[in-house]
Amino acid sequence: MISKSYLNTFSRCDFIEVIACCDLDKKRAEEIALSYNIPRVYDIEDFFQDNEIELVVNLTVPSAHGEIHLRALHAGKHTFGEKPLAANTKEGKEILDLAAKKGLRVGSAPDTFLGAGIQMCQQIIDDGQIGEPVGATAFMMSHGPESFHPRPQFLYQSGAGPLFDMGPYYLTAMIALLGPVKKVTASANMRFTKRMITASENYGEWFAVSTPTNVASILDFHNGSIGNMIMSFDVWGTGHEKLEIYGTKGTISVPDPNRFSGEVKLQKEGEAHFSSYPITSGYIDNTRGIGVIDMVRAIFQKKPHRASGELAFHVLEIMESVLKSSQEARHCNIQSICDKPVILPVSGIQTDQDTIN
Ligand SMILES: NC(=O)c1ccc[n+]([C@@H]2O[C@H](COP(=O)([O-])OP(=O)(O)OC[C@H]3O[C@@H](n4cnc5c(N)ncnc54)[C@H](O)[C@@H]3O)[C@@H](O)[C@H]2O)c1
């Protein structure tokens, strides 16, 4: 499903050529290859043997992310994958260590924080418009993806659920806006042990749930602010804003971090209401894959890329610690740290060949 968004974005970039694709179900890869003029379709074993592939974009199901990243790196290729980075921090660390040893890059979704909405909010905070950060609330509450995804089973297994599937968008956005997290405290449970697919394809098919689907957590950031996050697939409706950032001089209502833009609203000290804030940053439309383009530019320019493996690893450790905190009924300190990603230039990432050297 998601590969099309990436391929549409790559088609607008001069210095990325998609030369091969593969899927466990080869027919799916053949269909995509036909639609996007991709010359080579491989079985998985042969895919990693192709020396002309320099970078692998890993859009497999979450339980396979780690394995595919490792195979790509072992084959000497840079790798960028869908979120989460891996199923657990042990596997995540293996990926980062191997990449460091081989001098290769690892990148990870989400890259929606490079969209106009969150970039604009980052600019507002960096300009000091809301003063010193106080905290954040992040609410993703729905009744799950089975209403639109015809194969939602993987989203209810270990390595997914609302926390690992949707949490990366909210956590990455909060880290981009507030910096890294120091400590978490959480409670998690599951209200529906079986689910029915209501998407038209596969309608009526029941499946079992094997990971928590209702997760509430408190996040302590290194900058002293406190975040309150609920990720749930057990809720039919909510009136909460998806993401708000609070400061000593104002509040920002941040657009949906699963999208590239939306309305940015600001209410400053002494004002009675939020006002819409004009967006001047780039990437208003769905530009999934822009993180890959940024990574490729950064490889040529020998600079850090923004949607980095280190950022994704920090997000992974936070999510793993949220579940551990709930299971063990205690605070969990976060060992990893990452830099706040550098804000994008207003003109966005240049995608023409002439600009990369
Ligand atoms: N669908 C969305 O709207 C969406 C949005 C954002 C992110 N994502 C993420 O993108 C990833 C893919 O999701 P999707 O919705 O496109 O799922 P999908 O089921 O449409 O596609 C996943 C594909 O991966 C293949 N696959 C599984 N294991 C593999 C392996 N070991 N080697 C090669 N191929 C393998 C499957 O056969 C399948 O065709 C997931 O991590 C998901 O969380 C999806």
The ligand as an SDF file (V2000), in Angstrom:
LIG
                    3D

 44 48  0  0  0  0  0  0  0  0999 V2000
   -0.5050    1.5710    4.4850 N   0  0  0  0  0  0  0  0  0  0  0  0
   -0.2610    2.7210    5.0470 C   0  0  0  0  0  0  0  0  0  0  0  0
   -1.0730    3.6620    4.9820 O   0  0  0  0  0  0  0  0  0  0  0  0
    1.0330    2.9520    5.7650 C   0  0  0  0  0  0  0  0  0  0  0  0
    1.3250    4.2490    6.1420 C   0  0  0  0  0  0  0  0  0  0  0  0
    2.5380    4.5070    6.7380 C   0  0  0  0  0  0  0  0  0  0  0  0
    3.4100    3.4800    7.0070 C   0  0  0  0  0  0  0  0  0  0  0  0
    3.0860    2.2010    6.6730 N   0  0  0  0  0  0  0  0  0  0  0  0
    4.0670    1.1500    7.0080 C   0  0  0  0  0  0  0  0  0  0  0  0
    4.5710    0.6340    5.7900 O   0  0  0  0  0  0  0  0  0  0  0  0
    4.9140   -0.7660    5.9480 C   0  0  0  0  0  0  0  0  0  0  0  0
    4.1720   -1.5560    4.9040 C   0  0  0  0  0  0  0  0  0  0  0  0
    2.7980   -1.3400    5.1170 O   0  0  0  0  0  0  0  0  0  0  0  0
    1.7300   -1.5170    3.9330 P   0  0  0  0  0  0  0  0  0  0  0  0
    0.4710   -0.9580    4.4460 O   0  0  0  0  0  0  0  0  0  0  0  0
    2.3050   -1.0250    2.6580 O   0  0  0  0  0  0  0  0  0  0  0  0
    1.6050   -3.1000    3.9720 O   0  0  0  0  0  0  0  0  0  0  0  0
    1.2910   -4.1080    2.7560 P   0  0  0  0  0  0  0  0  0  0  0  0
    0.7880   -5.3570    3.4070 O   0  0  0  0  0  0  0  0  0  0  0  0
    0.4420   -3.4420    1.7350 O   0  0  0  0  0  0  0  0  0  0  0  0
    2.7350   -4.3610    2.1260 O   0  0  0  0  0  0  0  0  0  0  0  0
    3.7680   -4.9910    2.8250 C   0  0  0  0  0  0  0  0  0  0  0  0
    4.4270   -5.9520    1.8840 C   0  0  0  0  0  0  0  0  0  0  0  0
    5.6140   -6.4700    2.4820 O   0  0  0  0  0  0  0  0  0  0  0  0
    5.7900   -7.7900    1.9970 C   0  0  0  0  0  0  0  0  0  0  0  0
    6.7280   -8.5010    2.8710 N   0  0  0  0  0  0  0  0  0  0  0  0
    6.5290   -8.9330    4.1330 C   0  0  0  0  0  0  0  0  0  0  0  0
    7.6480   -9.5040    4.6370 N   0  0  0  0  0  0  0  0  0  0  0  0
    8.5820   -9.4320    3.6490 C   0  0  0  0  0  0  0  0  0  0  0  0
    9.9320   -9.8530    3.5400 C   0  0  0  0  0  0  0  0  0  0  0  0
   10.5400  -10.4720    4.5470 N   0  0  0  0  0  0  0  0  0  0  0  0
   10.5990   -9.6210    2.3790 N   0  0  0  0  0  0  0  0  0  0  0  0
    9.9720   -9.0040    1.3420 C   0  0  0  0  0  0  0  0  0  0  0  0
    8.6750   -8.5800    1.3860 N   0  0  0  0  0  0  0  0  0  0  0  0
    8.0000   -8.7960    2.5210 C   0  0  0  0  0  0  0  0  0  0  0  0
    4.3970   -8.3590    1.9970 C   0  0  0  0  0  0  0  0  0  0  0  0
    4.3010   -9.4790    1.1480 O   0  0  0  0  0  0  0  0  0  0  0  0
    3.5680   -7.1490    1.5080 C   0  0  0  0  0  0  0  0  0  0  0  0
    3.3590   -7.1550    0.1090 O   0  0  0  0  0  0  0  0  0  0  0  0
    4.5420   -1.1210    7.3780 C   0  0  0  0  0  0  0  0  0  0  0  0
    5.6560   -1.0110    8.2010 O   0  0  0  0  0  0  0  0  0  0  0  0
    3.5140   -0.0550    7.7550 C   0  0  0  0  0  0  0  0  0  0  0  0
    3.4840    0.1910    9.1330 O   0  0  0  0  0  0  0  0  0  0  0  0
    1.9440    1.9130    6.0320 C   0  0  0  0  0  0  0  0  0  0  0  0
  1  2  1  0
  2  3  2  0
  2  4  1  0
  4  5  1  0
  4 44  2  0
  5  6  2  0
  6  7  1  0
  7  8  2  0
  8  9  1  0
  8 44  1  0
  9 10  1  0
  9 42  1  0
 10 11  1  0
 11 12  1  0
 11 40  1  0
 12 13  1  0
 13 14  1  0
 14 15  2  0
 14 16  1  0
 14 17  1  0
 17 18  1  0
 18 19  2  0
 18 20  1  0
 18 21  1  0
 21 22  1  0
 22 23  1  0
 23 24  1  0
 23 38  1  0
 24 25  1  0
 25 26  1  0
 25 36  1  0
 26 27  1  0
 26 35  1  0
 27 28  2  0
 28 29  1  0
 29 30  1  0
 29 35  2  0
 30 31  1  0
 30 32  2  0
 32 33  1  0
 33 34  2  0
 34 35  1  0
 36 37  1  0
 36 38  1  0
 38 39  1  0
 40 41  1  0
 40 42  1  0
 42 43  1  0
M  CHG  2   8   1  16  -1
M  END
$$$$
